[in-house]
């Protein structure tokens, strides 16, 4: 059976490489004319909702707001709304009143931890905007971008969203795979794998990332490499010195992900064929798969993707407090889930994107439901189901607007295993002396790949 499945996969990959371009309806002139008018420049509805709980888009701030004393990249993010208090708090006692605006994963957390899990809901804000260059790219892509190789690749220009008017699940997914985020990113972060009894297994990673698609003010064709990554394990001690590095491409059918691993025990660099999908992400105790870092990454080939519509739900938003150096890990990381005192949820419109595992393909998750923020096109939350159709894991990323790069940054992620009662707090920075170093332009493509891993390991 295993050999048969491998054969199917190889046949599919070989066929995908010979498929002609597959494109769908591009934005119409009428749609494109709406960008920057009744729609934001990347396609979100400017209007608020009927009861006013989602405000009209203002986009009044680009970069650092006048009242925020942010001192530049490398410093911990500062709250743009430091004096706000929750409008109300959702608890297990009143969850049914709010059920229509909750994900299945959130409702499951209330059932799992009825005494401690709660969601403080704050006023919703839509105050930050993208640079003009991003808006221009979005308009150009709306008219010209297309899917190729059965949706495993894209053709367009970089520096902004690929599909401001997603007409199908694959187009929406590509927006989430390569949103407009950091061009260069460097940080040391801590990972806390919290067991059901409250014990914590700690990890620490030094990360370096280069998003070739996001160089500020630069537009290129979506050709070749889209991004590079390098992760060096610092903790636990048994894995110290392990290095994983690789690169992504704009077309997974023609150029699958390339990855290499330096093993400090043998002091050798080896290629990691097929790295991704449901392999366990290094240093997380098997708590997350490689392809659910930042909710989803890598090739979309194993799932059929559909848009299930838009929905108003409470999602982590403007999550500055969860990254504050004033909040220690002992305060934030609690048994079962993060301390709700440091969480911030807002009501926003999201795209609901569903992936169902294709026949003949293998993955731990038989179905995935992702929630993509309309205003940013960043994936914020996900509910992941096992192959029997049972909800298994739910995850949420705490994003904030990074003033220094004029776009949003994915911060600490909380990945919950609802069966085991465990969770992973991924990319904690509170107790690190330096936070995210973003768009410093000190990182080049020569700092990645096997030779880079060998140099660092030696």
Buried (B, 14 or more C-beta within 10 A) or exposed (E): EEEEEEEBBEEBBEEBEEBEEBBEEBBEEEBBEBBBEEBBBBBBBBEBBEEEBBBEBEBEBBBBBEEBEBEEBBBBBBBBBEEEEBEEEBBBEEBEEBEEBBBEBBBBBBEBBEEBBBBBBBBBBBBBBBBEBBBBBBBBBBBEBBBBBBBBBBBBBBBBBBBBBBBBBBBBBBBBBBBBBBBBBBBBBBBBBBBEEEEBBBBBBBBBBBBBBBBBEBBEEBEEBBBBBBBBBBBBEEBEBBBBBBBBBBBBBEBBBBBBBBBBEEEEBEEBEEBBBBBEBBBBBEBBBBBBBBBBBBBBBBBBBBBEEBBBBBBBBBBBBBBBEEBEBEEBBBBBBBBBEBBBBBBBBBBBBBBBBEEEBBBBBBBBBBBBBBBBBBBBBBBBBBEEEEBBBBBBBBBBBBBBBBBBBBBBBBBBBBEEBBBBBBBBBBEBEEBBBBBBEEBEEEBBBBEBBBEBBE
